[in-house]
Amino acid sequence: MKFGKSLLLGELLKADAVDHPDVSDNRFWIVCPACSEAIFKVVRNAESDKPALHYFSHYEASKSYASDCELRVSSITQHDVDRLAIQSRAQKLQYFIAALQRVIHEDFLNPFDDQTHVFTESYFRVLRRSGTVSLVRNMMYEDFVKLIKKMSEEEISAFFDYNIEGMGQQEKEYLSTHLSMTTQKRIATDLAKHLVTPQARPSFHCLFDHAFTWFRIRLENNVTTNELSGLENDLLPVLKKLPTTSRKKGIFMLANLQETDYSKLYNAKCNALTILEQALQGEMFRILIRLPYLDILRSSLATKPGT
């Protein structure tokens, strides 16, 4: 059979798009689309000069039983695949929306950077209450809404690719433990589009606060390792002081950043405030692409009635 159905994703998967561990380790709960029985993946001609043939097969099934399923599965069209994917995409998005703020913080307390544990709940409480930070947060929200609304899904996906390149090696390895990159980006794109809706404003605030903190950690790590990017002297003091600075002084600090020319550093006309905005935006995209959507799905389906 050329297709298997993932009970976890709610989608039809082509055999050549699935790795052996995806089936053997039961990562996506793949079953026969016709009878819902367990199946396994076979690759024929894997070590020959002929093109490899990927397909799914039943465990210990009679020839007539397997043939009947093969006949039914062979009638599946691309329209069927797309229709099921669209239905499943909308359903899965609700799981991710419900868990988003919690998972953003859990991702922050991740294993690939032990510096995150320095920033306690009291620190994030200060961020949430800071009128000065809210200036930057509101400014970023307006820019984020404009950006997402004018971009196509393909452009948003490409933007995720660009920001993945800015990840450290440990982050990339952590990312590789999740869904396929195509599925990961598709889910992250759906969430990015959701975040520009009025009801998602609290989730955007949560995302921003963690992006703000991630960027501070990156700059502090640069100083520690002496791998300076040229931003540390101007931006790191601002990131540290903004949360506890008065609104009046905060506006003055942001105005100073706007007057700090970074044209030589980037070979383009820009200032430190513009670079700060771009860096925070990049951190938000990295968080969204890094979230463990596979775990969210498993948890959501495990708690559904009847599962």
C-alpha positions in Angstrom: 0.0 0.0 0.0 1.3 3.4 -0.8 -0.6 5.2 2.0 -0.9 4.7 5.8 -3.1 6.7 8.1 -1.6 8.4 11.1 -4.1 8.3 14.0 -1.9 10.9 15.7 -1.8 13.4 12.9 -5.2 12.5 11.4 -3.6 12.5 8.0 -2.7 10.0 5.2 1.0 9.6 4.8 2.9 8.3 1.8 5.2 5.4 2.5 8.2 7.1 1.0 7.7 10.1 3.4 7.9 7.9 6.5 11.0 6.5 8.1 11.2 3.0 9.6 11.5 4.4 13.2 8.3 6.3 12.6 6.5 3.0 12.3 8.5 0.7 14.5 8.6 3.1 17.4 4.9 3.9 16.8 5.7 7.7 16.7 2.6 8.6 14.6 0.3 5.6 15.3 0.2 4.5 11.6 -2.5 2.0 10.6 -4.1 0.7 7.4 -6.5 3.4 6.0 -9.0 0.7 5.0 -9.2 -1.6 8.1 -7.3 0.4 10.8 -5.1 -2.6 11.5 -1.3 -2.2 12.3 1.0 -2.1 9.3 4.8 -2.0 8.8 7.0 -0.3 6.2 8.9 -2.2 3.5 11.6 -0.9 1.2 12.4 -3.0 -1.8 15.6 -2.7 -3.9 17.1 -0.6 -1.1 20.6 -1.9 -1.8 20.4 -2.3 -5.6 20.8 0.0 -8.5 17.1 0.0 -9.1 14.9 2.8 -7.6 13.8 2.0 -4.1 10.1 0.9 -3.7 8.5 2.1 -0.5 5.2 0.6 0.7 3.2 -0.4 3.7 2.1 -4.0 4.5 -0.1 -5.8 7.0 1.2 -8.0 9.8 0.2 -11.7 9.3 -2.7 -10.9 7.1 -4.3 -13.4 4.7 -3.7 -12.6 1.0 -7.4 -11.9 0.3 -7.6 -9.6 3.4 -4.5 -7.7 2.3 -5.6 -7.6 -1.3 -9.0 -6.1 -0.3 -7.3 -3.3 1.6 -4.8 -2.7 -1.2 -7.6 -2.3 -3.6 -9.4 0.2 -1.4 -6.2 2.1 -0.6 -5.2 2.3 -4.2 -8.4 4.2 -5.0 -7.3 7.0 -2.6 -6.8 10.2 -4.7 -4.7 13.3 -3.9 -8.0 15.1 -3.4 -8.8 12.6 -0.6 -5.4 13.2 1.0 -5.8 17.0 0.8 -9.3 17.0 2.2 -8.4 14.9 5.2 -5.3 17.0 5.8 -7.4 20.2 5.8 -9.9 18.8 8.3 -7.2 17.5 10.5 -5.2 20.7 10.4 -8.1 22.7 11.8 -8.7 20.1 14.6 -5.0 19.9 15.6 -4.8 23.7 15.7 -7.3 23.8 18.6 -5.1 21.5 20.6 -2.0 23.7 20.1 -3.9 26.9 20.8 -5.2 25.5 24.1 -1.7 24.5 25.2 0.3 27.3 23.7 1.2 29.5 26.7 2.0 26.6 28.9 4.2 24.9 26.2 6.0 28.2 25.4 7.2 28.3 29.0 8.0 24.6 29.2 10.1 25.0 26.0 11.9 27.8 27.8 12.9 25.5 30.6 14.4 23.1 28.0 17.6 21.0 28.2 19.8 22.7 25.6 20.5 25.9 27.6 20.8 25.8 31.4 20.8 29.6 31.7 17.0 29.6 31.3 16.5 28.4 34.9 17.9 31.6 36.2 14.8 33.4 35.0 12.1 32.5 37.6 8.4 33.1 37.6 9.0 36.3 39.6 11.1 37.6 36.7 8.3 36.9 34.2 5.8 38.6 36.6 8.0 41.7 36.4 8.0 41.6 32.6 4.2 41.2 32.5 3.7 44.2 34.8 6.3 46.5 33.3 4.8 49.5 31.5 8.2 50.0 29.8 8.3 46.5 28.4 4.7 46.9 27.3 5.8 49.8 25.0 8.1 47.4 23.1 5.6 44.5 23.3 2.8 46.6 21.8 5.1 48.0 19.1 6.2 44.4 18.2 2.6 43.2 18.2 1.6 45.9 15.6 4.6 45.0 13.4 3.9 41.2 13.8 0.3 41.6 12.7 1.4 43.6 9.6 4.1 41.1 8.7 1.9 38.0 9.0 -1.1 39.5 7.2 0.9 40.5 4.2 2.8 37.2 3.9 1.7 34.1 2.1 2.0 30.7 3.8 5.0 30.0 1.6 6.7 33.2 2.7 6.0 32.5 6.3 7.5 29.0 5.9 10.6 30.5 4.2 10.9 33.0 7.2 11.0 30.0 9.5 13.8 28.5 7.4 15.7 31.7 7.7 15.4 31.8 11.5 16.2 28.1 11.9 19.6 28.9 10.3 20.2 31.3 13.3 19.8 28.5 15.8 22.7 27.0 17.7 23.7 23.4 17.1 22.0 22.1 20.3 18.8 23.9 19.3 18.8 22.2 15.9 19.4 18.8 17.4 16.5 19.4 19.8 14.3 20.4 16.9 15.2 17.2 15.0 13.5 15.1 17.7 10.1 16.4 16.7 7.8 16.0 13.7 9.1 16.3 10.1 10.2 19.8 9.3 7.4 20.2 6.8 4.8 19.3 9.4 6.5 21.4 12.1 6.6 24.4 9.9 3.0 24.0 8.8 1.8 23.9 12.4 4.0 26.9 13.4 2.6 28.8 10.4 -1.0 28.1 11.5 -0.1 29.4 15.0 1.6 32.5 13.7 -1.6 33.3 11.8 -3.7 32.6 14.9 -1.5 35.0 17.0 -2.6 38.0 14.9 -6.3 37.5 16.0 -7.6 39.7 18.9 -8.4 36.7 21.1 -4.8 35.5 20.8 -3.3 38.7 22.3 -2.5 37.1 25.7 -0.6 34.3 23.9 1.3 36.8 21.8 2.3 38.6 25.1 3.6 35.3 26.5 5.5 34.6 23.3 7.1 38.1 23.3 8.2 37.9 26.9 10.0 34.6 26.3 11.5 35.9 23.1 12.7 39.0 25.0 14.4 36.8 27.5 15.8 34.4 24.9 17.5 37.3 23.2 19.0 38.5 26.4 20.4 35.0 27.1 21.9 34.8 23.6 23.7 38.1 24.1 24.9 37.1 27.6 26.2 33.8 26.2 28.1 35.8 23.5 29.8 37.8 26.2 30.7 34.7 28.2 32.2 32.9 25.2 33.7 36.1 23.8 31.9 35.5 20.5 30.6 39.0 20.2 28.1 40.0 17.4 28.5 43.8 17.8 25.1 44.2 19.5 26.1 43.4 23.1 27.3 46.9 24.2 24.1 48.7 23.1 21.4 46.1 23.4 22.2 44.0 26.4 22.1 46.8 29.0 18.7 47.8 27.6 17.3 44.3 27.9 18.5 44.1 31.5 17.2 47.5 32.5 13.9 47.9 30.6 11.8 45.7 32.9 12.5 47.8 36.0 12.9 51.2 34.4 10.2 53.9 34.5 8.2 54.5 31.4 9.8 58.0 30.9 13.3 56.6 31.2 12.4 53.7 29.0 11.2 55.9 26.2 14.5 57.8 26.4 16.5 54.5 26.2 14.5 53.4 23.1 15.0 56.9 21.5 18.8 56.5 22.1 18.7 53.1 20.3 16.9 54.7 17.4 19.7 57.3 17.2 22.4 54.6 17.3 23.5 54.0 13.7 24.2 50.3 12.7 24.6 50.9 9.0 28.3 50.0 9.0 27.6 46.8 11.0 25.0 45.6 8.6 26.0 47.3 5.4 22.5 48.8 5.2 20.7 51.8 6.6 19.5 50.7 10.0 19.6 51.6 13.7 19.9 49.7 17.0 16.1 49.8 17.7 15.4 48.3 14.3 17.9 45.5 14.9 16.4 44.9 18.3 12.9 44.5 16.8 14.2 42.2 14.1 16.1 40.1 16.7 13.0 39.8 18.9 10.9 38.8 15.9 13.4 36.1 15.0 13.3 34.7 18.5 9.5 34.5 18.4 9.7 32.5 15.1 12.4 30.2 16.6 10.2 29.5 19.6 7.2 28.7 17.4 9.2 26.3 15.2 10.8 24.6 18.2 7.7 23.8 20.2 7.1 20.0 20.7 3.9 19.7 18.7 4.3 15.9 18.6 4.1 15.7 22.4 1.2 18.1 22.4 -0.7 15.8 20.0 0.0 12.7 22.0 -1.0 14.4 25.2 -4.2 15.8 23.7 -5.3 12.5 22.2 -4.4 10.5 25.3 -6.8 12.6 27.4 -9.7 12.5 24.9 -12.7 10.5 26.0 -12.6 7.0 24.6 -8.9 6.9 24.0 
